[in-house]
Amino acid sequence: MKIYYDINDFEQVPHAVVTIGTFDGVHRGHQEILRNLVNQAKEIGGESVVVTFYPHPRQVLSHDSGIRFISTQEEKIRHLEALGIDNLIIIKFTKEFAAISSEDFIKNFIVKNIHPAVLIIGYDHHFGSGRTGDFSMLYELGSQYDFKVEKIQEQDVDNVAVSSTKIRHFLENGDIKHANMLLGYEFSYSGKVIHGQQVGHKIGYPTANIDVAEEFQLIDKPGVYATFVDFDGHSYPAMTYIGKRPTMHDNRPQSIESHIFNFDNDIYGKEIKLRFVDFVREDIKFDNTEALKNQIDKDKSNIINILNQIV
């Protein structure tokens, strides 16, 4: 996949089939659009082109400092490449760019630089200043600039409409199963293993503490999770804790730490990936460390049963 960080650098291709969007999470709805994109490009002897934006528009236009997203920029790129996209154009999103009208965006960015044969969009796609651009406007512009416009209808999974907003809501509430169902894969974090407070070692459950790479990535609800840890080409079952360790009274920031079953390798400083399978229990303050250890013993047994059903 060719990646362009300036649309003016794009090397035009014949019969470009194009889609535009933020694609946070690259969920099943996005995947339907992207599969159509790739298939149509192959059918007409062209290439698929995805136009996306970074930073995410909400980071630039919203005053909400608590904005969090499903996937990092690097994860989004990996998902797009895995789906067979030929070209990815990442437009730097600024307040000045946001002020461009929808018609000027299509005319001066998409038509001028890409010359699309086909433009494929999602059922609720809006674009341009004030998000005034929609399917009707694109249809008119397509007639004017000689490109075909297609709309992909809303995707449902078990009668639940797929959207990034719904997935964020599920993750914030610890509903990993529904989030994963709409994503079409397991929600994950990637990050470097850092030194912790060695609390896990003291109670017989050493953990790998994860420094999540992207400050704007959504962090799951505090609690205990059934997870897999991917490292060095292998996948290991693990239980993962997210929280502030209330039993320890250490007043430290929220941590993400995983106890990897039957694993004793030194991975400090290494990059690992956590894949979340299920939420097991809430974060609880125990009377003492013995009570905490007894609960962790139960968590481990429960999580092994959950993960054995996956493998």
Secondary structure, 3 states (H helix, E strand, C coil): CEEECCHHHCCCCCCEEEEECCCCCCCHHHHHHHHHHHHHHHHCCCEEEEEEEECCHHHHHCCCCCCCECCCHHHHHHHHHHCCCCEEEEEECCHHHHCCCHHHHHHHHHHHHHCEEEEEEECCCCECHHHCECHHHHHHHHHHHCCEEEEECCCEECCEECCHHHHHHHHHCCCHHHHHHHHCCCCEEEEEEECCCCHHHHCCCCCEEEEECCCCECCCCCEEEEEEEEECCEEEEEEEEEECCHHHCCCCCCEEEEEECCCCCCCCCCEEEEEEEEEEEECCCCCCHHHHHHHHHHHHHHHHHHHHCCC
